[in-house]
Amino acid sequence: MFRIGCHISSAGGYLAMAKRAEALGANTFAFFTRNPRGGSAKPIEETDIAAFHAECARAGIDRLVAHAPYTLNPCAAKANVAEFARMAFSDDLQRMEHTPGQFYNFHPGSHVGQGIDAGIEKIAALLNEVLFPDMTTTVLLETMAGKGSEVGGRFEELRAIIDRVELTEHIGVCLDTCHIWDAGYDIAGDLDGVLSEFDRVIGLERLHAVHLNNSLNPCHKDRHAKLLDGCIPPEALVRVTRHPALAELPFILETPNDDAGYAQEIAWLRAAQN
């Protein structure tokens, strides 16, 4: 099954998200668990979540890729920022149990001058604190562009985090096409080579989702573009969706679009599968 969707606002609740996704032609979607710039999360209403599950079953939506807020920095140097990361991460994983068996994606964070090794240690330490044995959610480390002091711009950095996590069966990776392109991985000219490298370093069995985005830049900028507008040839992005190692994964658009733009990109990608 080809699963394609986009980020959906969670402002109207879970049922509203499912209905909006279906209206756009999506059969998967992503959503922020709370305000993407931080803050508290809205309480989950049991009637809303029950209606959501019924709507997803009717619409054929079986994969969700929740996203942590951008302000969650697991390797922060400041105590208050680190405490917010711990609180939000722990709370979000409890909330995710209302949608069991899904994915929770997060940016590994920025070490802000502490050094990459210190950043890796702090990220793993937080994961060891918030993961719990009977959780049903798989937590996804996102591949990053490597700008500034970001952790996760190289596959080896993600592997180093995974190696330090105790409940490693609950950890996976989300591959972002804009980010890895900006990080120097040639997904346009050598997709097989990039995926072979991912498999060698991390293991393709840990790859559970793809953020499908074009890029405005050739390196280390992390500026997303619409599928037909950026530096990555659109046909190369289609090859990503059709690659046999990725074809069953959920593809999430994070392109700079309104609803009409997302609907057009979803329809374009569906047509390109034939």
Solvent accessible surface area in square Angstrom, and as a share of the most:
residue,aa,sasa,rsa
1,M,120,0.53
2,F,34,0.14
3,R,23,0.09
4,I,0,0.00
5,G,0,0.00
6,C,0,0.00
7,H,29,0.13
8,I,6,0.03
9,S,68,0.44
10,S,39,0.25
11,A,74,0.58
12,G,60,0.58
13,G,17,0.16
14,Y,23,0.09
15,L,48,0.24
16,A,46,0.35
17,M,2,0.01
18,A,0,0.00
19,K,109,0.46
20,R,74,0.27
21,A,0,0.00
22,E,65,0.29
23,A,87,0.67
24,L,15,0.08
25,G,35,0.34
26,A,7,0.05
27,N,20,0.10
28,T,0,0.00
29,F,0,0.00
30,A,1,0.00
31,F,3,0.01
32,F,31,0.13
33,T,12,0.07
34,R,13,0.05
35,N,86,0.44
36,P,46,0.29
37,R,170,0.62
38,G,12,0.11
39,G,42,0.40
40,S,99,0.64
41,A,23,0.17
42,K,128,0.54
43,P,120,0.75
44,I,32,0.16
45,E,114,0.51
46,E,114,0.51
47,T,110,0.64
48,D,30,0.15
49,I,10,0.05
50,A,61,0.47
51,A,36,0.28
52,F,2,0.01
53,H,76,0.34
54,A,67,0.52
55,E,23,0.10
56,C,10,0.06
57,A,86,0.67
58,R,153,0.56
59,A,25,0.20
60,G,38,0.36
61,I,10,0.05
62,D,53,0.27
63,R,80,0.29
64,L,6,0.03
65,V,0,0.00
66,A,0,0.00
67,H,3,0.01
68,A,1,0.01
69,P,4,0.03
70,Y,90,0.34
71,T,56,0.33
72,L,5,0.03
73,N,23,0.12
74,P,9,0.06
75,C,0,0.00
76,A,5,0.04
77,A,58,0.45
78,K,141,0.60
79,A,87,0.67
80,N,112,0.57
81,V,45,0.26
82,A,39,0.30
83,E,85,0.38
84,F,42,0.17
85,A,1,0.00
86,R,81,0.30
87,M,74,0.33
88,A,0,0.00
89,F,0,0.00
90,S,37,0.24
91,D,55,0.29
92,D,0,0.00
93,L,1,0.00
94,Q,103,0.46
95,R,38,0.14
96,M,3,0.01
97,E,54,0.24
98,H,67,0.30
99,T,3,0.02
100,P,73,0.46
101,G,43,0.42
102,Q,24,0.11
103,F,20,0.08
104,Y,0,0.00
105,N,0,0.00
106,F,1,0.00
107,H,38,0.17
108,P,0,0.00
109,G,12,0.11
110,S,31,0.20
111,H,28,0.13
112,V,83,0.48
113,G,70,0.67
114,Q,60,0.27
115,G,29,0.28
116,I,61,0.31
117,D,105,0.55
118,A,36,0.28
119,G,0,0.00
120,I,12,0.06
121,E,88,0.40
122,K,77,0.33
123,I,0,0.00
124,A,3,0.02
125,A,60,0.47
126,L,14,0.07
127,L,1,0.00
128,N,50,0.25
129,E,107,0.48
130,V,11,0.07
131,L,12,0.06
132,F,44,0.18
133,P,105,0.66
134,D,116,0.60
135,M,8,0.04
136,T,64,0.37
137,T,1,0.01
138,T,27,0.16
139,V,0,0.00
140,L,0,0.00
141,L,0,0.00
142,E,1,0.00
143,T,2,0.01
144,M,6,0.03
145,A,0,0.00
146,G,24,0.23
147,K,76,0.32
148,G,84,0.81
149,S,27,0.18
150,E,25,0.11
151,V,0,0.00
152,G,1,0.01
153,G,6,0.06
154,R,106,0.39
155,F,2,0.01
156,E,82,0.37
157,E,33,0.15
158,L,0,0.00
159,R,69,0.25
160,A,24,0.19
161,I,0,0.00
162,I,2,0.01
163,D,90,0.47
164,R,105,0.38
165,V,9,0.05
166,E,133,0.60
167,L,46,0.23
168,T,45,0.26
169,E,115,0.51
170,H,22,0.10
171,I,3,0.02
172,G,0,0.00
173,V,0,0.00
174,C,0,0.00
175,L,5,0.02
176,D,0,0.00
177,T,0,0.00
178,C,0,0.00
179,H,3,0.01
180,I,2,0.01
181,W,46,0.16
182,D,0,0.00
183,A,7,0.05
184,G,59,0.57
185,Y,18,0.07
186,D,68,0.35
187,I,2,0.01
188,A,20,0.15
189,G,63,0.60
190,D,74,0.38
191,L,19,0.10
192,D,91,0.47
193,G,28,0.27
194,V,9,0.05
195,L,6,0.03
196,S,70,0.45
197,E,53,0.24
198,F,0,0.00
199,D,66,0.34
200,R,169,0.62
201,V,16,0.09
202,I,3,0.02
203,G,7,0.06
204,L,49,0.24
205,E,129,0.58
206,R,42,0.15
207,L,7,0.04
208,H,51,0.23
209,A,0,0.00
210,V,0,0.00
211,H,0,0.00
212,L,0,0.00
213,N,0,0.00
214,N,0,0.00
215,S,0,0.00
216,L,103,0.51
217,N,30,0.15
218,P,97,0.61
219,C,65,0.39
220,H,89,0.40
221,K,110,0.46
222,D,26,0.13
223,R,127,0.47
224,H,43,0.19
225,A,3,0.02
226,K,80,0.34
227,L,0,0.00
228,L,108,0.54
229,D,96,0.50
230,G,25,0.24
231,C,60,0.36
232,I,0,0.00
233,P,50,0.32
234,P,36,0.23
235,E,100,0.45
236,A,0,0.00
237,L,0,0.00
238,V,18,0.10
239,R,111,0.41
240,V,2,0.01
241,T,1,0.01
242,R,125,0.46
243,H,33,0.15
244,P,121,0.76
245,A,46,0.36
246,L,2,0.01
247,A,32,0.24
248,E,106,0.47
249,L,28,0.14
250,P,3,0.02
251,F,0,0.00
252,I,0,0.00
253,L,0,0.00
254,E,27,0.12
255,T,4,0.02
256,P,74,0.47
257,N,35,0.18
258,D,97,0.50
259,D,57,0.30
260,A,62,0.48
261,G,11,0.10
262,Y,19,0.07
263,A,35,0.27
264,Q,127,0.56
265,E,17,0.08
266,I,2,0.01
267,A,59,0.46
268,W,83,0.29
269,L,0,0.00
270,R,83,0.30
271,A,67,0.52
272,A,26,0.20
273,Q,45,0.20
274,N,156,0.80
